[in-house]
């Protein structure tokens, strides 16, 4: 990897440039990567309602019978017998008043527990992967939100993130779409922290995570220091 001698220690990470097919300029989408993991929604005028959509391949094709080794064949057999991969989209939230919680299909927690209109809510549970799942974050008053961690959890099927080929698209009320691809994989982990939406009361940023956790929501909580108490739930 070439060294950029013009970059001084402590220089801020540059915002990602819009990318398109073949590396060309795209006016419709910004892709967050490890090299450029953060983008400001405030600077792009997108602090209204943020739509967060997860799409994935629920029924990946099995690998050819002649190759891949024993573990690969076992994984393909497990995917087939389980009827595909069911991903759940969810979010941990922390508001500026100190309240915390989770929005997810598990336990029918489809919206946050704040009084009145929700700030974070899920539109439903898609068990087929055909239409994906969508989460909404109300950013009209950034001072009310401290952070929202968007995650995906493999509820059914073996952890096969490469085959699921998940992608999250964040669409602000104005400006370009923001894409986070699950292009790193850890098949030991059923949980993936995808992106974090952070507000300092004035500016709202989206930070790419794509960090896998070996466990469920409690382990995700511990990895990101949320500090909540958990109990077993089901859909």
C-alpha positions as CSV (number, residue, x, y, z in Angstrom):
1,X,0.0,0.0,0.0
2,X,1.5,3.4,-0.9
3,X,2.2,5.9,1.8
4,X,0.6,9.3,1.7
5,X,3.4,11.6,2.9
6,X,1.2,14.7,2.5
7,X,-1.1,13.5,5.3
8,X,-0.1,14.7,8.7
9,X,-0.7,12.8,12.0
10,X,-4.1,13.8,13.4
11,X,-5.5,14.9,10.1
12,X,-9.2,14.1,10.0
13,X,-10.4,11.1,7.9
14,X,-11.7,12.4,4.6
15,X,-15.3,12.0,3.7
16,X,-15.9,9.3,1.1
17,X,-16.2,10.4,-2.5
18,X,-19.4,9.4,-4.3
19,X,-18.5,6.2,-6.3
20,X,-20.2,4.5,-9.1
21,X,-19.7,1.5,-11.4
22,X,-16.1,1.1,-12.3
23,X,-15.0,3.8,-9.8
24,X,-16.7,6.6,-11.7
25,X,-18.6,9.5,-10.1
26,X,-22.1,8.8,-8.8
27,X,-24.5,11.6,-8.0
28,X,-26.9,9.3,-6.2
29,X,-24.9,7.3,-3.7
30,X,-22.0,7.5,-1.2
31,X,-20.4,4.2,-0.2
32,X,-18.7,4.0,3.2
33,X,-15.5,1.9,3.3
34,X,-12.8,1.1,5.8
35,X,-10.7,3.8,4.2
36,X,-13.5,6.4,4.3
37,X,-15.9,5.2,7.0
38,X,-17.7,8.4,8.0
39,X,-20.0,11.0,6.5
40,X,-21.8,14.0,7.9
41,X,-25.6,14.1,7.3
42,X,-25.8,17.7,8.6
43,X,-23.3,19.0,6.0
44,X,-25.4,17.3,3.3
45,X,-28.7,18.6,4.5
46,X,-30.1,15.2,5.5
47,X,-31.3,15.8,9.0
48,X,-35.0,15.0,8.5
49,X,-36.3,11.4,8.5
50,X,-33.6,8.9,7.7
51,X,-34.6,5.6,6.1
52,X,-32.4,2.6,6.7
53,X,-33.1,-0.4,4.5
54,X,-31.5,-3.9,4.7
55,X,-31.5,-6.2,1.7
56,X,-30.0,-9.6,1.5
57,X,-30.1,-12.9,-0.4
58,X,-32.4,-15.2,1.6
59,X,-31.8,-18.3,-0.4
60,X,-28.2,-18.5,-1.7
61,X,-27.4,-21.1,-4.2
62,X,-25.5,-24.1,-2.8
63,X,-21.9,-24.6,-3.9
64,X,-21.2,-27.3,-6.5
65,X,-21.3,-30.8,-5.0
66,X,-17.7,-31.5,-6.1
67,X,-15.8,-28.8,-4.3
68,X,-15.5,-26.7,-1.2
69,X,-14.5,-29.3,1.3
70,X,-16.4,-30.9,4.1
71,X,-17.2,-27.8,6.0
72,X,-18.5,-26.0,2.9
73,X,-20.7,-29.0,2.1
74,X,-22.0,-29.1,5.7
75,X,-22.8,-25.4,5.6
76,X,-24.7,-25.7,2.3
77,X,-26.7,-28.6,3.6
78,X,-27.6,-26.6,6.7
79,X,-28.7,-23.6,4.6
80,X,-30.9,-25.9,2.5
81,X,-32.5,-27.7,5.4
82,X,-33.2,-24.5,7.3
83,X,-35.0,-23.0,4.3
84,X,-32.7,-20.1,3.8
85,X,-31.3,-17.2,5.8
86,X,-33.6,-14.9,7.8
87,X,-31.8,-11.6,8.7
88,X,-33.4,-9.3,11.3
89,X,-32.7,-5.6,11.1
90,X,-32.6,-3.7,14.4
91,X,-31.0,-0.9,16.3
92,X,-29.8,0.0,19.8
93,X,-30.6,3.6,20.7
94,X,-29.5,6.1,23.3
95,X,-31.3,9.5,23.6
96,X,-29.9,12.7,25.1
97,X,-32.3,12.4,28.0
98,X,-30.5,9.1,29.0
99,X,-33.1,6.7,27.9
100,X,-31.9,3.5,26.1
101,X,-33.4,0.6,24.3
102,X,-33.6,-1.7,21.3
103,X,-35.9,-1.6,18.2
104,X,-36.2,-5.1,16.6
105,X,-38.8,-7.7,15.6
106,X,-37.7,-10.0,18.5
107,X,-40.0,-9.4,21.4
108,X,-42.2,-7.2,19.1
109,X,-40.1,-4.1,20.0
110,X,-41.0,-2.3,16.8
111,X,-40.5,1.2,18.1
112,X,-38.7,3.0,20.9
113,X,-40.3,3.5,24.3
114,X,-40.4,7.3,24.2
115,X,-43.7,9.0,24.7
116,X,-45.5,10.4,21.7
117,X,-44.2,9.9,18.2
118,X,-41.2,7.5,18.0
119,X,-37.7,8.6,17.1
120,X,-36.6,5.1,16.0
121,X,-39.0,2.5,14.6
122,X,-39.1,-0.6,12.4
123,X,-41.8,-1.1,9.7
124,X,-42.1,-4.9,10.0
125,X,-40.4,-8.3,9.9
126,X,-39.6,-9.8,6.5
127,X,-38.8,-13.5,6.8
128,X,-38.2,-14.1,3.1
129,X,-35.6,-11.5,2.2
130,X,-37.6,-10.6,-0.9
131,X,-38.4,-7.1,0.2
132,X,-35.9,-6.6,2.9
133,X,-36.5,-4.7,6.2
134,X,-36.7,-1.0,6.8
135,X,-35.9,1.1,9.9
136,X,-36.6,4.8,10.4
137,X,-34.8,7.4,12.5
138,X,-36.3,10.9,13.1
139,X,-33.5,13.4,12.9
140,X,-35.5,16.6,12.7
141,X,-34.3,17.5,16.2
142,X,-30.7,16.1,16.4
143,X,-30.4,17.3,20.0
144,X,-32.8,14.5,21.1
145,X,-30.6,11.7,19.9
146,X,-27.1,10.7,21.1
147,X,-26.5,7.5,19.1
148,X,-28.2,4.8,17.2
149,X,-26.4,1.5,16.3
150,X,-27.9,-0.3,13.3
151,X,-27.4,-4.1,13.4
152,X,-28.4,-7.2,11.6
153,X,-28.9,-10.6,13.3
154,X,-29.2,-14.0,11.6
155,X,-32.4,-15.3,13.2
156,X,-32.7,-18.5,11.2
157,X,-30.1,-20.3,9.1
158,X,-26.4,-20.8,9.7
159,X,-24.2,-17.7,9.9
160,X,-23.3,-17.4,6.2
161,X,-22.7,-13.7,5.7
162,X,-20.9,-14.1,2.3
163,X,-23.9,-16.0,0.9
164,X,-26.4,-13.5,2.4
165,X,-24.6,-10.7,0.6
166,X,-26.3,-8.0,2.8
167,X,-26.3,-4.3,2.0
168,X,-27.7,-1.4,4.0
169,X,-28.8,1.7,2.3
170,X,-29.4,4.9,4.4
171,X,-31.6,7.4,2.6
172,X,-31.7,10.9,4.2
173,X,-34.5,13.4,3.6
174,X,-32.2,15.3,1.3
175,X,-28.9,14.5,-0.4
176,X,-27.3,11.3,-1.5
177,X,-28.0,7.8,-0.4
178,X,-25.4,6.2,1.8
179,X,-24.5,2.6,1.3
180,X,-22.8,0.2,3.7
181,X,-22.0,-3.3,2.3
182,X,-21.4,-6.3,4.5
183,X,-18.3,-7.1,2.5
184,X,-16.4,-8.5,5.4
185,X,-17.5,-11.9,6.9
186,X,-17.3,-13.9,10.1
187,X,-19.3,-17.1,9.9
188,X,-18.7,-17.7,13.6
189,X,-20.9,-14.7,14.5
190,X,-24.7,-14.4,14.1
191,X,-24.6,-10.6,14.8
192,X,-23.2,-7.8,12.8
193,X,-23.0,-4.1,13.9
194,X,-23.4,-2.3,10.6
195,X,-23.4,1.5,11.1
196,X,-23.7,4.0,13.9
197,X,-25.6,7.3,13.7
198,X,-24.1,9.8,16.1
199,X,-25.3,13.2,17.1
200,X,-23.5,15.8,19.2
201,X,-26.6,18.0,19.3
202,X,-25.6,19.9,16.3
203,X,-24.0,17.6,13.8
204,X,-25.2,14.1,12.8
205,X,-22.8,11.7,11.3
206,X,-23.0,8.1,10.0
207,X,-20.1,5.8,10.9
208,X,-19.5,2.5,9.1
209,X,-18.9,-0.4,11.6
210,X,-19.3,-3.8,9.9
211,X,-18.2,-5.4,13.1
212,X,-19.2,-9.0,13.9
213,X,-20.1,-10.2,17.4
214,X,-20.1,-13.8,18.6
215,X,-23.4,-13.8,20.4
216,X,-26.7,-11.9,20.5
217,X,-28.0,-8.5,21.5
218,X,-26.4,-8.7,25.0
219,X,-23.0,-9.3,23.5
220,X,-23.5,-6.4,21.0
221,X,-24.5,-4.2,24.0
222,X,-21.3,-5.1,25.8
223,X,-19.1,-4.6,22.7
224,X,-20.4,-1.0,22.3
225,X,-20.8,-0.1,26.0
226,X,-24.6,0.4,26.0
227,X,-25.1,-0.8,29.5
228,X,-28.6,-2.4,29.4
229,X,-30.2,-5.4,31.1
230,X,-31.3,-8.2,28.8
231,X,-33.8,-11.1,28.9
232,X,-34.7,-13.8,26.4
233,X,-37.3,-12.8,23.7
234,X,-38.9,-14.4,20.7
235,X,-40.9,-13.5,17.6
